[in-house]
Amino acid sequence: MRTNTDQSSSPLQHLISNPSEILNVVKNPGRYGMDIYKGLTVKQQQYVLFAAGAGLIAYALYLGRGKNQG
């Protein structure tokens, strides 16, 4: 099953309306995740990259804090 990112609605709205597609993304993130990412507008892609970067920084701070306490 292939995600349909050619719809008039946003790929994110498509995921919400079809929860089975989320399972496909979890099973094969390389294929389906990139299909969804490529279907986003440039602004939405920037938001996703910013959120991922912020998450990595927060995770690094969390890991660094654990080493100092242990």
PADO-755469 format. One record per residue (C-alpha): residue in one letter; x, y, z; residue number from 1. Coordinates in pm, 1 decimal, decimal comma, padded with zeros to 6 digits, always signed. Layout:
BEGIN
<A; <X; Y; Z>; NUM>
...
//
This chain:
BEGIN
<M; <+00000,0; +00000,0; +00000,0>; 1>
<R; <+00137,9; +00340,6; -00096,5>; 2>
<T; <+00055,8; +00667,4; +00071,8>; 3>
<N; <-00133,5; +00904,4; -00149,6>; 4>
<T; <+00031,3; +01242,5; -00113,3>; 5>
<D; <-00116,6; +01371,8; -00440,2>; 6>
<Q; <-00447,2; +01456,8; -00275,8>; 7>
<S; <-00565,7; +01815,6; -00252,6>; 8>
<S; <-00544,6; +01798,5; +00127,7>; 9>
<S; <-00223,8; +01807,7; +00325,0>; 10>
<P; <-00035,1; +01478,6; +00371,4>; 11>
<L; <-00063,2; +01532,5; +00745,4>; 12>
<Q; <-00442,0; +01562,0; +00719,1>; 13>
<H; <-00440,0; +01243,6; +00512,6>; 14>
<L; <-00255,2; +01063,9; +00793,9>; 15>
<I; <-00510,3; +01181,3; +01048,1>; 16>
<S; <-00804,4; +01072,2; +00832,9>; 17>
<N; <-00641,4; +00733,0; +00754,8>; 18>
<P; <-00468,8; +00600,4; +01069,4>; 19>
<S; <-00364,5; +00281,8; +00888,0>; 20>
<E; <-00115,7; +00494,9; +00693,8>; 21>
<I; <+00061,4; +00577,5; +01021,6>; 22>
<L; <+00127,2; +00205,8; +01064,2>; 23>
<N; <+00284,7; +00198,2; +00716,9>; 24>
<V; <+00513,0; +00486,1; +00812,9>; 25>
<V; <+00618,5; +00306,8; +01131,5>; 26>
<K; <+00682,6; -00019,1; +00945,1>; 27>
<N; <+00884,2; +00140,6; +00664,3>; 28>
<P; <+00980,9; +00499,2; +00752,7>; 29>
<G; <+01236,2; +00525,3; +00474,9>; 30>
<R; <+00981,3; +00479,5; +00201,3>; 31>
<Y; <+00653,2; +00609,9; +00337,6>; 32>
<G; <+00799,9; +00876,3; +00562,9>; 33>
<M; <+00988,3; +01033,8; +00274,6>; 34>
<D; <+00676,8; +01018,4; +00054,9>; 35>
<I; <+00491,0; +01218,2; +00316,5>; 36>
<Y; <+00781,9; +01457,0; +00372,7>; 37>
<K; <+00815,2; +01525,4; -00000,8>; 38>
<G; <+00442,0; +01598,2; -00016,8>; 39>
<L; <+00474,0; +01880,8; +00236,3>; 40>
<T; <+00516,3; +02242,5; +00138,4>; 41>
<V; <+00859,6; +02396,6; +00184,3>; 42>
<K; <+00739,6; +02584,7; +00493,0>; 43>
<Q; <+00604,1; +02262,3; +00647,4>; 44>
<Q; <+00932,7; +02085,8; +00569,1>; 45>
<Q; <+01119,7; +02363,3; +00749,1>; 46>
<Y; <+00894,6; +02320,3; +01053,9>; 47>
<V; <+00961,6; +01945,3; +01056,5>; 48>
<L; <+01338,3; +01997,1; +01031,9>; 49>
<F; <+01333,3; +02261,8; +01304,8>; 50>
<A; <+01133,5; +02033,7; +01535,5>; 51>
<A; <+01370,3; +01743,5; +01468,3>; 52>
<G; <+01673,9; +01962,8; +01538,0>; 53>
<A; <+01521,9; +02098,8; +01858,5>; 54>
<G; <+01442,7; +01743,7; +01967,2>; 55>
<L; <+01800,9; +01631,7; +01907,7>; 56>
<I; <+01937,5; +01926,3; +02104,3>; 57>
<A; <+01698,4; +01856,3; +02393,4>; 58>
<Y; <+01797,0; +01487,9; +02388,5>; 59>
<A; <+02167,7; +01577,9; +02392,0>; 60>
<L; <+02112,7; +01806,8; +02690,5>; 61>
<Y; <+01920,5; +01530,3; +02866,5>; 62>
<L; <+02200,8; +01280,4; +02804,7>; 63>
<G; <+02464,1; +01531,2; +02916,2>; 64>
<R; <+02278,1; +01607,0; +03234,9>; 65>
<G; <+02255,8; +01234,0; +03319,3>; 66>
<K; <+02634,2; +01191,0; +03295,5>; 67>
<N; <+02698,5; +01478,7; +03538,1>; 68>
<Q; <+02463,2; +01337,0; +03801,4>; 69>
<G; <+02578,0; +00976,1; +03777,9>; 70>
//
